[in-house]
Every structure is written in C-alpha cells, then in structure tokens.
C-alpha cells in the first residue's frame, strides 16, 4: 500500500463503525494501542478465563459477532487460535470476520523469537503482564492449587524454566515474576517484548480493513 492509499484508508476507517472483539488477556494492551493510534473503535472483551477451557472460546466469540455485526461496518477479532483447534477460524470464516495472525499471545508478542525460545527449552512456562497481574486468581486458584497445593508437582513436572514476556518496564511486575518463579521452583528469564508483533499485525490489518473484502455477514444458519 502506497502513502496515498494509506491516507485514504485511514480516512475511510475513521468514517466507519469498527468493533474489536478481543481476548480479555489483551484488553489493556489493545486499549493502549488504539488510543495511541487514534483509532475510532469500540472494544468488546471475551472472558480470559475461557482459556482454561478452550472449547468455550469459539462459541463466546460467535455470540459477540452476532451481537455486533448488525451494528458495525467492520468487526476485527484480536485472538490467537488459543487451543481451539481451528474452531475459532471456522466461526470467523462463516461471518467473514478477520483476526490478527498468530497461534497465541506469546507468539504475537515475540514473533520469530518464540520459536527460538522454545527450541532452547521446550519446557518453558510463559508469563505476560496480564498473567502476572492475575496469577493468583487465574492460574493458582484456576488450577485448584489453592486447595490442593500438592498438584503443583503434577501440573509443572515437565517445566524447566519460567520466561516472563514483559510488555512494560514495571518493577512490581518483575518482582511478581521472580516470586512466581520461586513459587514454582523454576529459574526465571525476563524477555522484554513491548507489544511486539501483535501491534504490527493489528496496524497492518487496520490499514486494509476498509476494503470491501472485510465486510462482515451474519450467518443465518447459526
């Protein structure tokens, strides 16, 4: 896309009603990106706890799409596959709604570095800013470790390290990462990512979103 086309696209988007359907784990980051980029978009979250049962993700996103498509010119989904086994993309194809590329937020933040991190140590437990802020409720209680702490050895038996993918320079989150690693009995590495590929991919998609090929449709058979 040349500069003139980019300017025209930005103008078109500003005149459109655009909704973002996003994973709750990305809400703070996407809100910040949208504010800095000056996008006139409305944000609608999906409960991040659905990650504990990935089969819930596609139906929850579909419910949002059916609510929003009649009210918006474009809908963008900000989600990875996140363990749905392709079910989320099947839903999006039916409604002709795009999502940013990526299997999960760890890869979105790190890009090609994710494969390098996994090649170095497949037994890596990843943390993000969101997971650190909600670790006690989402992970510890979510896995029942507050009630059955002996399960820690089972859940984390195959992990060899913790890697904190840091979106911000935050001393409190860094301290929390050290505490979590100590709690799990694993060494910690901090890898600073900012918003990484997630922002780059979202910007690229928004540069094209005014194109007619992204016009959503309601799936009457659902």
One Martini backbone bead per residue (centre of mass of N, CA, C, O) as a GRO file, in nm:
protein
  222
    1UNK     BB    1   0.094   0.037   0.026
    2UNK     BB    2   0.069   0.354  -0.030
    3UNK     BB    3   0.047   0.661   0.103
    4UNK     BB    4  -0.225   0.742  -0.023
    5UNK     BB    5  -0.377   0.484   0.050
    6UNK     BB    6  -0.334   0.510   0.356
    7UNK     BB    7  -0.488   0.776   0.390
    8UNK     BB    8  -0.758   0.679   0.272
    9UNK     BB    9  -0.797   0.446   0.471
   10UNK     BB   10  -0.801   0.613   0.731
   11UNK     BB   11  -1.045   0.782   0.650
   12UNK     BB   12  -1.245   0.548   0.619
   13UNK     BB   13  -1.225   0.437   0.907
   14UNK     BB   14  -1.324   0.700   1.055
   15UNK     BB   15  -1.621   0.648   0.901
   16UNK     BB   16  -1.638   0.394   1.073
   17UNK     BB   17  -1.774   0.112   1.231
   18UNK     BB   18  -1.560  -0.032   1.480
   19UNK     BB   19  -1.492  -0.361   1.608
   20UNK     BB   20  -1.350  -0.521   1.892
   21UNK     BB   21  -1.268  -0.860   1.951
   22UNK     BB   22  -1.132  -0.960   2.271
   23UNK     BB   23  -0.918  -1.073   2.474
   24UNK     BB   24  -0.884  -1.009   2.807
   25UNK     BB   25  -0.561  -1.040   2.798
   26UNK     BB   26  -0.556  -0.770   2.580
   27UNK     BB   27  -0.705  -0.509   2.669
   28UNK     BB   28  -0.490  -0.305   2.765
   29UNK     BB   29  -0.312  -0.310   2.510
   30UNK     BB   30  -0.529  -0.238   2.294
   31UNK     BB   31  -0.618   0.026   2.418
   32UNK     BB   32  -0.343   0.164   2.386
   33UNK     BB   33  -0.313   0.138   2.083
   34UNK     BB   34  -0.575   0.284   1.997
   35UNK     BB   35  -0.504   0.552   2.130
   36UNK     BB   36  -0.230   0.610   1.987
   37UNK     BB   37  -0.362   0.572   1.687
   38UNK     BB   38  -0.661   0.700   1.674
   39UNK     BB   39  -0.891   0.497   1.697
   40UNK     BB   40  -1.239   0.446   1.605
   41UNK     BB   41  -1.322   0.222   1.853
   42UNK     BB   42  -1.483  -0.073   1.977
   43UNK     BB   43  -1.470  -0.265   2.279
   44UNK     BB   44  -1.491  -0.637   2.316
   45UNK     BB   45  -1.492  -0.876   2.550
   46UNK     BB   46  -1.344  -1.190   2.650
   47UNK     BB   47  -1.312  -1.416   2.874
   48UNK     BB   48  -1.003  -1.530   2.981
   49UNK     BB   49  -1.106  -1.803   3.124
   50UNK     BB   50  -1.149  -1.967   2.859
   51UNK     BB   51  -0.857  -2.090   2.854
   52UNK     BB   52  -0.932  -2.330   3.048
   53UNK     BB   53  -1.165  -2.371   2.803
   54UNK     BB   54  -1.129  -2.361   2.466
   55UNK     BB   55  -1.422  -2.455   2.369
   56UNK     BB   56  -1.549  -2.160   2.447
   57UNK     BB   57  -1.440  -1.945   2.250
   58UNK     BB   58  -1.602  -1.964   1.984
   59UNK     BB   59  -1.890  -1.920   2.105
   60UNK     BB   60  -1.827  -1.643   2.236
   61UNK     BB   61  -1.748  -1.498   1.975
   62UNK     BB   62  -2.007  -1.552   1.819
   63UNK     BB   63  -2.192  -1.393   2.002
   64UNK     BB   64  -2.060  -1.123   1.944
   65UNK     BB   65  -2.103  -1.114   1.638
   66UNK     BB   66  -2.418  -1.118   1.646
   67UNK     BB   67  -2.434  -0.847   1.800
   68UNK     BB   68  -2.238  -0.652   1.609
   69UNK     BB   69  -2.279  -0.664   1.298
   70UNK     BB   70  -2.549  -0.485   1.283
   71UNK     BB   71  -2.367  -0.218   1.415
   72UNK     BB   72  -2.120  -0.269   1.211
   73UNK     BB   73  -1.891  -0.244   0.949
   74UNK     BB   74  -1.661  -0.367   1.140
   75UNK     BB   75  -1.484  -0.671   1.247
   76UNK     BB   76  -1.233  -0.749   1.493
   77UNK     BB   77  -1.017  -1.015   1.587
   78UNK     BB   78  -0.827  -1.057   1.904
   79UNK     BB   79  -0.679  -1.361   1.843
   80UNK     BB   80  -0.599  -1.668   1.881
   81UNK     BB   81  -0.646  -1.993   1.878
   82UNK     BB   82  -0.603  -2.105   2.174
   83UNK     BB   83  -0.688  -2.428   2.145
   84UNK     BB   84  -0.935  -2.472   1.922
   85UNK     BB   85  -0.852  -2.627   1.653
   86UNK     BB   86  -0.999  -2.409   1.438
   87UNK     BB   87  -1.284  -2.308   1.541
   88UNK     BB   88  -1.252  -2.004   1.521
   89UNK     BB   89  -1.197  -1.985   1.212
   90UNK     BB   90  -1.466  -2.109   1.128
   91UNK     BB   91  -1.638  -1.880   1.234
   92UNK     BB   92  -1.505  -1.641   1.076
   93UNK     BB   93  -1.574  -1.743   0.794
   94UNK     BB   94  -1.886  -1.725   0.820
   95UNK     BB   95  -1.855  -1.394   0.890
   96UNK     BB   96  -1.618  -1.243   0.761
   97UNK     BB   97  -1.384  -1.231   0.993
   98UNK     BB   98  -1.101  -1.100   1.112
   99UNK     BB   99  -0.771  -1.186   1.230
  100UNK     BB  100  -0.498  -1.196   1.381
  101UNK     BB  101  -0.207  -1.334   1.366
  102UNK     BB  102  -0.180  -1.634   1.551
  103UNK     BB  103  -0.182  -1.878   1.811
  104UNK     BB  104  -0.075  -1.667   2.036
  105UNK     BB  105   0.045  -1.423   2.249
  106UNK     BB  106   0.337  -1.512   2.266
  107UNK     BB  107   0.390  -1.490   1.958
  108UNK     BB  108   0.288  -1.199   1.918
  109UNK     BB  109   0.511  -1.068   2.097
  110UNK     BB  110   0.780  -1.232   1.969
  111UNK     BB  111   0.764  -1.400   1.723
  112UNK     BB  112   1.044  -1.558   1.617
  113UNK     BB  113   1.145  -1.589   1.918
  114UNK     BB  114   0.966  -1.820   2.011
  115UNK     BB  115   1.110  -2.056   1.872
  116UNK     BB  116   1.378  -2.009   2.015
  117UNK     BB  117   1.276  -2.054   2.303
  118UNK     BB  118   1.173  -2.347   2.250
  119UNK     BB  119   1.438  -2.469   2.146
  120UNK     BB  120   1.596  -2.421   2.407
  121UNK     BB  121   1.303  -2.469   2.588
  122UNK     BB  122   1.018  -2.653   2.596
  123UNK     BB  123   0.999  -2.615   2.924
  124UNK     BB  124   0.804  -2.342   2.909
  125UNK     BB  125   0.680  -2.090   3.122
  126UNK     BB  126   0.456  -1.838   3.050
  127UNK     BB  127   0.455  -1.480   3.089
  128UNK     BB  128   0.256  -1.194   3.144
  129UNK     BB  129   0.121  -0.921   3.254
  130UNK     BB  130  -0.157  -1.043   3.293
  131UNK     BB  131  -0.072  -1.307   3.443
  132UNK     BB  132   0.055  -1.159   3.681
  133UNK     BB  133  -0.187  -0.995   3.782
  134UNK     BB  134  -0.370  -1.293   3.776
  135UNK     BB  135  -0.232  -1.549   3.900
  136UNK     BB  136  -0.388  -1.631   4.158
  137UNK     BB  137  -0.667  -1.663   4.012
  138UNK     BB  138  -0.617  -1.793   3.726
  139UNK     BB  139  -0.401  -2.014   3.809
  140UNK     BB  140  -0.398  -2.111   4.103
  141UNK     BB  141  -0.712  -2.132   4.138
  142UNK     BB  142  -0.783  -2.249   3.855
  143UNK     BB  143  -0.608  -2.524   3.937
  144UNK     BB  144  -0.647  -2.572   4.261
  145UNK     BB  145  -0.384  -2.490   4.443
  146UNK     BB  146  -0.522  -2.371   4.700
  147UNK     BB  147  -0.639  -2.670   4.777
  148UNK     BB  148  -0.401  -2.847   4.597
  149UNK     BB  149  -0.070  -2.812   4.620
  150UNK     BB  150   0.032  -3.100   4.527
  151UNK     BB  151  -0.027  -3.047   4.210
  152UNK     BB  152   0.225  -2.894   4.118
  153UNK     BB  153   0.405  -3.140   4.042
  154UNK     BB  154   0.218  -3.221   3.806
  155UNK     BB  155   0.175  -2.961   3.633
  156UNK     BB  156   0.518  -2.887   3.651
  157UNK     BB  157   0.706  -3.135   3.573
  158UNK     BB  158   0.794  -3.027   3.258
  159UNK     BB  159   0.923  -2.780   3.373
  160UNK     BB  160   1.234  -2.557   3.357
  161UNK     BB  161   1.100  -2.265   3.312
  162UNK     BB  162   1.066  -1.905   3.323
  163UNK     BB  163   0.901  -1.670   3.096
  164UNK     BB  164   0.895  -1.320   3.084
  165UNK     BB  165   0.677  -1.126   2.891
  166UNK     BB  166   0.743  -0.789   2.864
  167UNK     BB  167   0.551  -0.495   2.806
  168UNK     BB  168   0.677  -0.361   3.065
  169UNK     BB  169   0.845  -0.139   3.282
  170UNK     BB  170   0.792  -0.321   3.588
  171UNK     BB  171   0.887  -0.376   3.904
  172UNK     BB  172   0.641  -0.528   4.017
  173UNK     BB  173   0.626  -0.748   3.796
  174UNK     BB  174   0.913  -0.853   3.829
  175UNK     BB  175   0.874  -0.940   4.122
  176UNK     BB  176   0.643  -1.136   4.062
  177UNK     BB  177   0.803  -1.322   3.876
  178UNK     BB  178   1.002  -1.415   4.093
  179UNK     BB  179   0.784  -1.531   4.283
  180UNK     BB  180   0.667  -1.740   4.089
  181UNK     BB  181   0.925  -1.897   4.032
  182UNK     BB  182   0.969  -1.974   4.327
  183UNK     BB  183   0.696  -2.120   4.364
  184UNK     BB  184   0.781  -2.331   4.122
  185UNK     BB  185   1.096  -2.391   4.116
  186UNK     BB  186   1.210  -2.180   3.890
  187UNK     BB  187   1.370  -2.031   3.657
  188UNK     BB  188   1.434  -1.692   3.536
  189UNK     BB  189   1.324  -1.507   3.243
  190UNK     BB  190   1.355  -1.186   3.089
  191UNK     BB  191   1.147  -1.074   2.807
  192UNK     BB  192   1.137  -0.801   2.608
  193UNK     BB  193   0.850  -0.686   2.388
  194UNK     BB  194   0.617  -0.536   2.429
  195UNK     BB  195   0.385  -0.564   2.151
  196UNK     BB  196   0.507  -0.636   1.898
  197UNK     BB  197   0.338  -0.815   1.661
  198UNK     BB  198   0.057  -0.733   1.741
  199UNK     BB  199   0.071  -0.438   1.648
  200UNK     BB  200   0.169  -0.479   1.358
  201UNK     BB  201  -0.073  -0.657   1.266
  202UNK     BB  202  -0.299  -0.458   1.338
  203UNK     BB  203  -0.209  -0.226   1.160
  204UNK     BB  204  -0.222  -0.379   0.891
  205UNK     BB  205  -0.525  -0.441   0.909
  206UNK     BB  206  -0.628  -0.142   0.940
  207UNK     BB  207  -0.520  -0.052   0.654
  208UNK     BB  208  -0.754  -0.267   0.515
  209UNK     BB  209  -1.052  -0.272   0.645
  210UNK     BB  210  -1.215  -0.099   0.422
  211UNK     BB  211  -1.232  -0.326   0.257
  212UNK     BB  212  -1.481  -0.525   0.120
  213UNK     BB  213  -1.360  -0.809   0.211
  214UNK     BB  214  -1.440  -0.720   0.533
  215UNK     BB  215  -1.732  -0.766   0.517
  216UNK     BB  216  -1.969  -0.862   0.714
  217UNK     BB  217  -2.171  -1.152   0.813
  218UNK     BB  218  -2.461  -1.316   0.867
  219UNK     BB  219  -2.534  -1.634   0.998
  220UNK     BB  220  -2.842  -1.779   0.950
  221UNK     BB  221  -2.771  -2.091   1.046
  222UNK     BB  222  -2.691  -2.039   1.362
   0.00000   0.00000   0.00000
